[in-house]
Amino acid sequence: MTFKDMVVLYEKKKDKFGTEAYKHVSKVLDEAKELHRKDWLKNPTPQRDYEQSWKGFKGRNLERLIIYIIKDEVESLGLKIVSGNTLEQKKPENLSEELSKIKRAVSINYGEFGLHLPDADVIIYNPKNLKVIAILSSKSSMRERVSETGYWKIKLSQDPVTRNIRLLLVTPDLDGDLTYKFPTKKNRAIVEVDTDGGYVMSEAKIEETNKVKMFDKFIEDLRKFVKDREENKQ
């Protein structure tokens, strides 16, 4: 099971559901898990149970799938998209000048303890002026430490260099924590208050607000964020 296999699964959903294929990402994950398990059983990971192996695979490849889904539309706005792992894993001397500047632009200043990257799964920026528009955090469910996403938004907002960067959550919300506005679950409260917004890839009907929306609103909002960023309003 590879990322290319996940793309094939997603494209099948796209053929069937068209522009609403994003609502079926959870089914893509289910089908990918079944294939991944079959591969794993042929060659089990030493000293690790299957769920640990799947969790790592799912986390890495959900991020890549989100990039795959949004890349063309993001680039149609004149923007570029890069995985946070690219910035994290490459040595400074191996980064292009452009990506080196983007890495510096999203780094959190901890004073005497140095500059450190936030947990940034996906970074969207304008290549013309190297302004970072948004950082996306991809999580399959809200149980995956969504409070950390809120923490990073707070840290970004404390520095004039990073305070205009939007921190957004993109998730299939497998546990349904974002479905209802009231009664409000803790994780929805965190997304509503401590992030710049959450976009849900789900078949469930989401009670939307100006912060929590279905994923089909993402590009429309990104266009607004670009305008705000260029005008330095936010």
C-alpha positions as a Markdown table, in Angstrom:
| # | Residue | x | y | z |
|---|---|---|---|---|
| 1 | Met | 0.0 | 0.0 | 0.0 |
| 2 | Thr | 1.5 | 3.3 | -1.1 |
| 3 | Phe | 0.3 | 6.9 | -1.5 |
| 4 | Lys | -0.3 | 6.3 | -5.2 |
| 5 | Asp | -2.8 | 3.6 | -4.2 |
| 6 | Met | -4.6 | 6.1 | -2.0 |
| 7 | Val | -4.8 | 8.5 | -5.0 |
| 8 | Val | -6.3 | 5.7 | -7.1 |
| 9 | Leu | -8.9 | 5.2 | -4.4 |
| 10 | Tyr | -9.7 | 8.9 | -4.2 |
| 11 | Glu | -9.9 | 9.2 | -8.0 |
| 12 | Lys | -12.5 | 6.4 | -8.0 |
| 13 | Lys | -14.6 | 8.5 | -5.5 |
| 14 | Lys | -14.1 | 11.5 | -7.7 |
| 15 | Asp | -15.4 | 9.6 | -10.8 |
| 16 | Lys | -18.5 | 8.6 | -8.8 |
| 17 | Phe | -19.2 | 11.7 | -6.8 |
| 18 | Gly | -17.5 | 14.5 | -8.7 |
| 19 | Thr | -17.0 | 17.7 | -6.7 |
| 20 | Glu | -18.3 | 16.1 | -3.6 |
| 21 | Ala | -15.6 | 13.4 | -3.6 |
| 22 | Tyr | -14.1 | 15.2 | -0.5 |
| 23 | Lys | -17.0 | 14.0 | 1.5 |
| 24 | His | -15.8 | 10.4 | 1.1 |
| 25 | Val | -12.2 | 10.7 | 2.3 |
| 26 | Ser | -13.2 | 8.6 | 5.4 |
| 27 | Lys | -14.1 | 5.8 | 3.0 |
| 28 | Val | -10.8 | 6.2 | 1.2 |
| 29 | Leu | -9.1 | 5.8 | 4.6 |
| 30 | Asp | -11.1 | 2.7 | 5.4 |
| 31 | Glu | -10.3 | 1.1 | 2.1 |
| 32 | Ala | -6.7 | 2.1 | 2.4 |
| 33 | Lys | -6.5 | 0.6 | 5.8 |
| 34 | Glu | -7.7 | -2.7 | 4.5 |
| 35 | Leu | -5.1 | -2.8 | 1.8 |
| 36 | His | -2.4 | -1.6 | 4.2 |
| 37 | Arg | -3.2 | -4.3 | 6.7 |
| 38 | Lys | -2.9 | -7.0 | 4.0 |
| 39 | Asp | 0.5 | -5.7 | 3.1 |
| 40 | Trp | 1.5 | -5.5 | 6.7 |
| 41 | Leu | 0.5 | -9.0 | 7.5 |
| 42 | Lys | 2.9 | -10.2 | 4.8 |
| 43 | Asn | 5.8 | -8.4 | 6.5 |
| 44 | Pro | 4.8 | -7.2 | 10.0 |
| 45 | Thr | 6.8 | -4.3 | 11.5 |
| 46 | Pro | 9.1 | -5.6 | 14.2 |
| 47 | Gln | 8.1 | -4.7 | 17.8 |
| 48 | Arg | 5.1 | -2.6 | 16.6 |
| 49 | Asp | 1.5 | -3.6 | 16.5 |
| 50 | Tyr | -0.6 | -3.0 | 13.4 |
| 51 | Glu | -2.4 | 0.1 | 14.7 |
| 52 | Gln | 0.8 | 1.9 | 15.3 |
| 53 | Ser | 2.0 | 1.1 | 11.8 |
| 54 | Trp | -1.4 | 2.3 | 10.3 |
| 55 | Lys | -1.4 | 5.4 | 12.4 |
| 56 | Gly | 1.9 | 6.5 | 11.0 |
| 57 | Phe | 0.9 | 5.7 | 7.4 |
| 58 | Lys | -2.4 | 7.4 | 7.8 |
| 59 | Gly | -1.0 | 10.6 | 9.2 |
| 60 | Arg | 1.7 | 11.0 | 6.5 |
| 61 | Asn | -0.6 | 10.2 | 3.7 |
| 62 | Leu | -3.7 | 12.1 | 4.7 |
| 63 | Glu | -1.5 | 15.2 | 4.6 |
| 64 | Arg | -0.3 | 14.2 | 1.1 |
| 65 | Leu | -3.9 | 13.5 | 0.0 |
| 66 | Ile | -5.1 | 16.9 | 1.1 |
| 67 | Ile | -2.3 | 18.5 | -0.9 |
| 68 | Tyr | -3.2 | 16.4 | -3.9 |
| 69 | Ile | -6.9 | 17.5 | -3.6 |
| 70 | Ile | -6.2 | 21.2 | -3.3 |
| 71 | Lys | -3.0 | 21.7 | -5.2 |
| 72 | Asp | -4.5 | 22.7 | -8.6 |
| 73 | Glu | -7.0 | 25.2 | -7.2 |
| 74 | Val | -4.4 | 26.7 | -4.8 |
| 75 | Glu | -2.0 | 27.2 | -7.7 |
| 76 | Ser | -4.8 | 28.7 | -9.9 |
| 77 | Leu | -4.8 | 31.5 | -7.3 |
| 78 | Gly | -1.1 | 32.2 | -8.0 |
| 79 | Leu | 0.0 | 30.5 | -4.8 |
| 80 | Lys | 2.3 | 27.6 | -3.9 |
| 81 | Ile | 1.9 | 24.8 | -1.5 |
| 82 | Val | 4.6 | 22.9 | 0.4 |
| 83 | Ser | 4.6 | 20.1 | 3.0 |
| 84 | Gly | 5.8 | 21.1 | 6.4 |
| 85 | Asn | 7.8 | 17.9 | 6.4 |
| 86 | Thr | 9.9 | 19.2 | 3.5 |
| 87 | Leu | 10.9 | 22.2 | 5.6 |
| 88 | Glu | 11.5 | 20.1 | 8.8 |
| 89 | Gln | 13.5 | 17.3 | 7.3 |
| 90 | Lys | 15.8 | 19.0 | 4.8 |
| 91 | Lys | 19.0 | 20.5 | 6.1 |
| 92 | Pro | 19.1 | 24.3 | 5.7 |
| 93 | Glu | 21.8 | 24.0 | 3.0 |
| 94 | Asn | 19.5 | 21.7 | 1.0 |
| 95 | Leu | 16.6 | 24.1 | 0.9 |
| 96 | Ser | 16.1 | 26.5 | -2.0 |
| 97 | Glu | 16.4 | 30.2 | -1.1 |
| 98 | Glu | 12.6 | 30.5 | -1.5 |
| 99 | Leu | 11.8 | 27.6 | 0.9 |
| 100 | Ser | 14.5 | 28.8 | 3.3 |
| 101 | Lys | 12.7 | 32.1 | 3.5 |
| 102 | Ile | 9.3 | 30.4 | 4.0 |
| 103 | Lys | 10.7 | 28.3 | 6.8 |
| 104 | Arg | 12.0 | 31.4 | 8.5 |
| 105 | Ala | 8.6 | 33.1 | 7.9 |
| 106 | Val | 6.6 | 30.5 | 9.8 |
| 107 | Ser | 9.1 | 29.8 | 12.6 |
| 108 | Ile | 8.1 | 30.6 | 16.2 |
| 109 | Asn | 10.5 | 32.8 | 18.1 |
| 110 | Tyr | 11.3 | 31.3 | 21.5 |
| 111 | Gly | 13.8 | 34.0 | 22.4 |
| 112 | Glu | 17.0 | 32.7 | 23.8 |
| 113 | Phe | 15.8 | 29.1 | 23.0 |
| 114 | Gly | 15.8 | 29.8 | 19.2 |
| 115 | Leu | 13.4 | 29.6 | 16.3 |
| 116 | His | 11.3 | 26.5 | 15.9 |
| 117 | Leu | 8.8 | 25.3 | 13.3 |
| 118 | Pro | 5.2 | 24.9 | 14.5 |
| 119 | Asp | 3.4 | 21.6 | 13.6 |
| 120 | Ala | 2.7 | 22.7 | 10.1 |
| 121 | Asp | 1.4 | 19.9 | 7.8 |
| 122 | Val | 0.8 | 22.1 | 4.8 |
| 123 | Ile | 2.0 | 25.7 | 4.1 |
| 124 | Ile | 0.4 | 27.9 | 1.5 |
| 125 | Tyr | 2.3 | 31.0 | 0.4 |
| 126 | Asn | 2.5 | 33.7 | -2.3 |
| 127 | Pro | 5.7 | 33.1 | -4.3 |
| 128 | Lys | 5.7 | 36.7 | -5.6 |
| 129 | Asn | 6.3 | 38.3 | -2.1 |
| 130 | Leu | 6.9 | 35.2 | 0.0 |
| 131 | Lys | 4.0 | 36.0 | 2.3 |
| 132 | Val | 2.7 | 32.9 | 4.0 |
| 133 | Ile | -1.1 | 32.9 | 3.7 |
| 134 | Ala | -2.0 | 29.8 | 5.8 |
| 135 | Ile | -0.8 | 26.8 | 7.7 |
| 136 | Leu | -3.0 | 23.8 | 7.4 |
| 137 | Ser | -3.2 | 21.1 | 10.1 |
| 138 | Ser | -4.5 | 17.8 | 8.9 |
| 139 | Lys | -6.1 | 15.4 | 11.4 |
| 140 | Ser | -8.2 | 12.4 | 10.7 |
| 141 | Ser | -10.1 | 13.0 | 14.0 |
| 142 | Met | -10.2 | 15.5 | 16.7 |
| 143 | Arg | -8.7 | 13.1 | 19.2 |
| 144 | Glu | -5.3 | 13.7 | 17.6 |
| 145 | Arg | -4.3 | 16.6 | 19.9 |
| 146 | Val | -6.4 | 19.3 | 18.3 |
| 147 | Ser | -5.5 | 21.5 | 21.4 |
| 148 | Glu | -2.0 | 21.6 | 20.0 |
| 149 | Thr | -3.3 | 23.3 | 16.9 |
| 150 | Gly | -4.9 | 26.0 | 19.1 |
| 151 | Tyr | -1.5 | 26.4 | 20.9 |
| 152 | Trp | 0.3 | 27.0 | 17.7 |
| 153 | Lys | -2.2 | 29.7 | 16.6 |
| 154 | Ile | -1.6 | 31.5 | 19.9 |
| 155 | Lys | 2.2 | 31.3 | 19.4 |
| 156 | Leu | 1.8 | 32.6 | 15.8 |
| 157 | Ser | -0.3 | 35.5 | 17.0 |
| 158 | Gln | 2.2 | 36.7 | 19.6 |
| 159 | Asp | 4.8 | 37.7 | 17.0 |
| 160 | Pro | 4.4 | 40.6 | 14.5 |
| 161 | Val | 6.2 | 38.4 | 11.9 |
| 162 | Thr | 3.7 | 35.5 | 12.1 |
| 163 | Arg | 0.5 | 37.0 | 13.5 |
| 164 | Asn | -1.1 | 37.4 | 10.0 |
| 165 | Ile | -0.7 | 33.8 | 9.1 |
| 166 | Arg | -4.0 | 31.8 | 9.2 |
| 167 | Leu | -4.0 | 28.5 | 11.0 |
| 168 | Leu | -6.6 | 26.2 | 9.6 |
| 169 | Leu | -7.7 | 22.7 | 10.4 |
| 170 | Val | -8.7 | 20.2 | 7.6 |
| 171 | Thr | -10.2 | 17.0 | 8.7 |
| 172 | Pro | -12.7 | 14.2 | 7.8 |
| 173 | Asp | -13.6 | 14.4 | 11.5 |
| 174 | Leu | -14.0 | 10.6 | 11.9 |
| 175 | Asp | -15.5 | 10.9 | 15.4 |
| 176 | Gly | -18.0 | 13.6 | 14.6 |
| 177 | Asp | -16.8 | 16.2 | 17.1 |
| 178 | Leu | -17.4 | 19.1 | 14.7 |
| 179 | Thr | -20.9 | 18.1 | 13.6 |
| 180 | Tyr | -23.0 | 20.1 | 16.0 |
| 181 | Lys | -22.6 | 23.7 | 17.2 |
| 182 | Phe | -24.7 | 23.0 | 20.3 |
| 183 | Pro | -24.3 | 21.2 | 22.6 |
| 184 | Thr | -20.6 | 22.1 | 21.9 |
| 185 | Lys | -18.0 | 19.4 | 22.3 |
| 186 | Lys | -14.6 | 20.5 | 23.6 |
| 187 | Asn | -12.8 | 20.0 | 20.4 |
| 188 | Arg | -15.3 | 22.1 | 18.4 |
| 189 | Ala | -14.9 | 24.9 | 21.0 |
| 190 | Ile | -11.2 | 24.8 | 20.5 |
| 191 | Val | -11.6 | 25.1 | 16.7 |
| 192 | Glu | -14.1 | 27.9 | 17.0 |
| 193 | Val | -12.1 | 30.0 | 19.5 |
| 194 | Asp | -8.4 | 29.1 | 19.1 |
| 195 | Thr | -8.0 | 28.6 | 15.3 |
| 196 | Asp | -8.8 | 30.5 | 12.2 |
| 197 | Gly | -11.2 | 27.9 | 11.0 |
| 198 | Gly | -11.9 | 24.2 | 10.4 |
| 199 | Tyr | -12.9 | 22.5 | 7.2 |
| 200 | Val | -14.7 | 19.2 | 7.3 |
| 201 | Met | -14.4 | 16.4 | 4.7 |
| 202 | Ser | -17.5 | 14.4 | 5.7 |
| 203 | Glu | -20.8 | 13.1 | 4.5 |
| 204 | Ala | -22.3 | 14.3 | 7.8 |
| 205 | Lys | -24.3 | 17.5 | 7.7 |
| 206 | Ile | -22.3 | 20.0 | 9.6 |
| 207 | Glu | -23.9 | 22.9 | 11.5 |
| 208 | Glu | -21.7 | 25.6 | 10.0 |
| 209 | Thr | -20.5 | 28.9 | 11.5 |
| 210 | Asn | -18.0 | 31.4 | 10.2 |
| 211 | Lys | -15.3 | 29.2 | 11.6 |
| 212 | Val | -16.4 | 25.6 | 11.1 |
| 213 | Lys | -17.5 | 24.8 | 7.5 |
| 214 | Met | -17.7 | 22.1 | 4.9 |
| 215 | Phe | -14.5 | 21.6 | 2.9 |
| 216 | Asp | -16.0 | 23.0 | -0.3 |
| 217 | Lys | -15.8 | 26.5 | 1.3 |
| 218 | Phe | -12.0 | 26.2 | 1.6 |
| 219 | Ile | -10.9 | 27.7 | -1.7 |
| 220 | Glu | -13.4 | 30.6 | -1.5 |
| 221 | Asp | -12.1 | 31.4 | 2.0 |
| 222 | Leu | -8.5 | 31.1 | 0.9 |
| 223 | Arg | -9.2 | 33.7 | -1.8 |
| 224 | Lys | -10.4 | 36.1 | 0.9 |
| 225 | Phe | -7.4 | 35.3 | 3.1 |
| 226 | Val | -5.1 | 36.2 | 0.2 |
| 227 | Lys | -6.8 | 39.6 | -0.2 |
| 228 | Asp | -6.7 | 40.3 | 3.6 |
| 229 | Arg | -3.0 | 39.3 | 3.6 |
| 230 | Glu | -2.1 | 41.6 | 0.7 |
| 231 | Glu | -4.0 | 44.5 | 2.3 |
| 232 | Asn | -2.4 | 43.7 | 5.7 |
| 233 | Lys | -5.7 | 43.9 | 7.3 |
| 234 | Gln | -5.2 | 40.6 | 9.2 |
